[in-house]
Amino acid sequence: MTDPHEFDHVMPDLGGKKAKRPEEISENMGARILYSLIIWVMMSFASTIIGVLAVLQAIIMLVNGKKPNERVADAGTDVGIWFAKATRYITGDSEVKPWPWTELD
């Protein structure tokens, strides 16, 4: 079984604890739906970027004797963190919008 705190080091806003869910969304629902649709489209692009990074990293590791490129790995982590924040917003688990509305962690 996987460790539930496996990604705590890359999700600093959670700090190893489950963030409190909003009891009620305070944002205008029309605006929230619009933001969610925009973020959903951005998530499609992010999925493509993750795929490209995975293929690029595989090629780099084949060429460099199984040694991954740190910059590619860090880029993948950044996209993954953004994707997690976007998912939390569009599913109503958080009222914090992901980048570009807030800082990219």
JOGI-V825225 format. One record per residue. N is the residue number from 1. RES is the residue in one small letter. BURIAL is I if it has 24 or more other ideal C-beta (glycine too) atoms within 12 Angstrom, else O. Layout:
n = {N & N}
res = {RES & RES}
burial = {BURIAL & BURIAL}
//
This chain:
n = {1 & 2 & 3 & 4 & 5 & 6 & 7 & 8 & 9 & 10 & 11 & 12 & 13 & 14 & 15 & 16 & 17 & 18 & 19 & 20 & 21 & 22 & 23 & 24 & 25 & 26 & 27 & 28 & 29 & 30 & 31 & 32 & 33 & 34 & 35 & 36 & 37 & 38 & 39 & 40 & 41 & 42 & 43 & 44 & 45 & 46 & 47 & 48 & 49 & 50 & 51 & 52 & 53 & 54 & 55 & 56 & 57 & 58 & 59 & 60 & 61 & 62 & 63 & 64 & 65 & 66 & 67 & 68 & 69 & 70 & 71 & 72 & 73 & 74 & 75 & 76 & 77 & 78 & 79 & 80 & 81 & 82 & 83 & 84 & 85 & 86 & 87 & 88 & 89 & 90 & 91 & 92 & 93 & 94 & 95 & 96 & 97 & 98 & 99 & 100 & 101 & 102 & 103 & 104 & 105}
res = {m & t & d & p & h & e & f & d & h & v & m & p & d & l & g & g & k & k & a & k & r & p & e & e & i & s & e & n & m & g & a & r & i & l & y & s & l & i & i & w & v & m & m & s & f & a & s & t & i & i & g & v & l & a & v & l & q & a & i & i & m & l & v & n & g & k & k & p & n & e & r & v & a & d & a & g & t & d & v & g & i & w & f & a & k & a & t & r & y & i & t & g & d & s & e & v & k & p & w & p & w & t & e & l & d}
burial = {O & O & O & O & O & O & O & O & O & I & I & O & O & I & O & O & O & O & O & O & O & O & O & O & O & O & O & O & O & O & O & O & O & O & I & I & O & O & I & O & O & I & I & O & O & I & O & O & O & I & O & O & I & O & O & O & I & O & O & O & O & O & O & O & O & O & O & O & O & O & O & I & O & O & O & I & I & O & I & I & I & I & I & I & I & I & I & I & I & I & O & O & O & I & I & I & I & I & O & O & O & O & O & O & O}
//
